[in-house]
Amino acid sequence: MRHIHTMASGMSPSGSRVRKTEWIPQSLLHGRQGSGRNSASKTHQQLKWAVYICAFVLCLQALLGTVDADPVLASSLGFCKNVTVLKGAPLHCCLPAPKRTPIRFRFPRIPRTFLGRPILRERKPAHIVQRDPDYVRKYNLAYARMKALPDTDPRSFLNQWRVHCSFCNEAFKQRRTPGPLGPETGVVLQVHYSWTFLPWHRIYLYYHERILASLINDPTFALPFWNWDNQLDQDAAMMPAMFFPNFGVQNSALFDQFRNPNHLPPKILYLGYNSKLEAEGKQNLTDKQIRYENLCVMYNQVTTKISARDFLGGPYVVGTDNSAATVNVSAGEVPGESGGMESVHNVAHEWTGLINDPEHPDNEDMGNFIYAARDPIFYSHHSNVDRLWDVWKTIPDKVTRSGNRKRMDYTSRDFLDSEFTFFDENQDMVIVKIRDSLDSSKLGYKFTDVSESDNMWIYYEPMPAQEYPSNSSDYPAATPSGYNYIGTDPVSFRLDRRAPTSEDAREKGVKNVDQLQEDVVLERVKIPHLQYARFDVFINYPAANRQTRLYMSEFVGTFTHLPSGMVDMSRSVSESSSESEDNFRIVTIRYSVNAALKRLGITDYNTDIVVTIVSKGARNSSPKTGFTFSNLIQDFQ
């Protein structure tokens, strides 16, 4: 992991490191010996110029964001290791070498109408566009041709799968300098668990879509989006029918055999899904209940996340190891930190894959990051994730006390200049920065407006508070840097709170304390790489358990960790606990609580709260089979 440097001048509001520049040439500070009025005047002029120069340098630094940026730099060239799976030999996920010199990204040339309006490719809802036989034939043909390409072609379906398998499973190493052949750091690369998750997948889909379009010679072709957050249209949250046999239109290239047979249409995706309860026959909700809980999950994972850190995820800079099992806090090392969007996206992965199938311990295909991109539905799923990033930026502030904070991406160069390589439709390796991905319209595409269904979760209202009698003093506080345990049974802790200060506001780059978002943070949670984990959190409701409904005011959100293998949820962590520490990762988890505190009538920052954590991964009852974390804190963003 990387040491986070603390500069003399501290951190800028954007999260960038800015080093003060105080260099002034000695000749500008001292007049010549024997100087009189002229030399004094000259010295005065020189000092004025010195001030101008310093001001210019400081302004330039502010504009650039930082002089000492450490963005993650990654490429598929050079080191590449095989990816381990539970069943079978390690997988070769490495990509072919480019045939030509890598090129820098350039925005596409977008055609315009006679009136100068851009003509953008339109990504449409899968449940709507599947009613168009011509589109389904075209969509199928594009994948059929992609699957027919030789394995040596970086555009082939095999290599498109390998892109995700490698970048998302630590097959590559980070680089020290920009460019695909920069020296490697020795630290593995992982584009999940941080602020790279959404931008990296957007760029991945951008090129995947362009390759499909080129293979059918149709520049207007666009991927559909699986509109699983839509609780308005009856079939929107189902796995789209066009991905299954007997559809009535040729679609064999869209089929994948490794999908959960228990979740086929007319089953709707349940964002509160728990595979253990399902296996025990205890997850018996009506469609109406599922839809209501889905609205609640979307509200808590998207609407209430107003800061970039809460929605996109935590910082990821060169030297950070998101796969590591230990974190040296005193050395400034930081763990991985998923945003709200990544966690809810994980549920769709798990629900679609072969969960609870002992013959498929790796959850293939959609059920883990290794195999997920082998299923064409993966790209439709991520098309919706990409859309929700655009939607998030437009949601009005109903969260902070001010009610006027604008949702924005990170602005630091550590974020903007993070760099990755992809292959385009011409088989060229392209070097792309995150700053190139922030505006989907500049990439030449848009999404069909489904704001009517979006508004159902954006303006969702939970059930009234339970008025459960709870005294925070009855519960222990978490032990800082200690052994705090989450087991099979729910666990509750007292959280001492304080009011935010003007210093908090300055550090986070907001105008005043009323624009701050309040978070409950689980610090440094230890999770096995190959284990599924889910933590639902409630405040002031210690009676919460695995079967507690999520559409209540006390629920503040969920975190999910997708396994790279283990599908049998009856296995305990103890099977892995005797193995190397390399089998674990450390993550920090945020839950946004502004809206819930308001609903519960808690307006005084000096009021302590009870935080109840409900683990929804199956565990044995042994104390050795749970999760540990280092602390539970209040934080402001």
PyMOL commands that set and color helices and strands:
alter all, ss='L'
color gray80, all
select helices_A, chain A and resi 26-29+37-64+126-129+133-148+157-167+197-215+241-243+252-254+261-263+275-279+287-303+308-312+329-331+340-352+372-374+377-394+413-416+434-437+440-443+451-458+472-474+502-508+513-515+574-577+581-583+594-599+623-625
alter helices_A, ss='H'
color red, helices_A
select strands_A, chain A and resi 103-104+121-123+173-175+184-188+419-423+429-433+445-447+484-486+491-495+518-528+533-539+555-561+584-592+609-615+627-629+631-636
alter strands_A, ss='S'
color yellow, strands_A
deselect
rebuild
show_as cartoon
